[in-house]
Amino acid sequence: MKSLSIYGKEDMKLVDVPTPEPKEGQVRVAIKYVGICGSDIHYYFNGANGEYVVREPLSPGHELSGVVDLDPSGQFAAGTPVTIHPAHFGHSLPGIEDRPHLWPGGDYLGSASTWPHTQGGAKEFIIVDKDMIRVLPEGLPVRRAALSEPLSVALHALNRAHGVKGQRILVSGAGPIGLLVLAAAKSAGAASVAASDVLPGPLSRAKALGADAVFQVSEEKLPDEAFDIVFECSGVPAAISPLFKAVRKAGTIVQVGMLPDEARPVNLAAMVSKEIDVRGSFRFYNEIDDAVVMLAEHPEIEKVITHEVPVNEAVKAFEIARNSEESGKVLIAF
């Protein structure tokens, strides 16, 4: 079978590897689509994602959809359309018993954080544990289902805000995750959803998804105290300080975008004077079950996908995905 592997910085090859055989409790899935995530981009262009360095060939990809190829138990028929929950959870600790995604000792598909690396799904076939399978509801095409994992991240962010119904929302950063937060907030009954970005391309995609207002922050200021909840999705430290002015007194800021693991200046004075709640949001637990339902009921969310590139042009796909002015979510097609 064909497998896409990253060997180091800007070194990626499509190689032939043996087709794996599922063991008891496992299922073999034929992958149809793989979404390119920010972590995949870092692994390819930098040879590392933060402190996690590619030390052996790494197959990227944790945003997956496809069809069941072989289930030895017979529970899932061949051809069943599915997406995959990409996490194994570790062991519980006091205080986080209800947050398995924070437990130590787990792993995530397509990650160099473990040794050996946890291989991802950018390949013709992948073996996964049976409990990682999510059968697609009727009406959800396999292509759209590739958004299940990133939409789960967005839904978890909404849960961290304790809901958005009737609230005035700002999404800072209109990349793929920001767009999915926007779509999820609209679906969840937010009173209004605005988006901000430094580039016009992402903002045009936000408008197409139904943003009530957009702000190009390289050209204009955000309005003061105009939002109840702000979702920071860019992961750019310089974008954070203005949000403390934009959110109302006693409002909430949810940090969704991954930030660099180093000291950066942020003006927190308003956090005290306005009693602003600041919350982190990391991956997700079981929100993928809600994500597949939402994707089936809201076909317009597929607008987040801007490019579909065949796997034999994967380098081109990564170059497109890195250009946030040109692209939203980029899919690799098998």
Helices and strands as residue ranges (DSSP letters): E 2-8, E 11-16, E 26-35, H 38-46, E 48-49, E 52-53, E 63-70, E 81-84, E 87-88, G 100-102, E 107-108, E 125-129, G 130-132, E 133-135, H 142-145, H 148-160, E 168-172, H 176-187, E 192-197, H 200-208, E 213-216, E 227-232, G 237-239, H 241-246, E 247-255, H 269-273, E 277-280, H 288-297, G 299-304, E 305-310, G 311-313, H 314-322, E 329-333
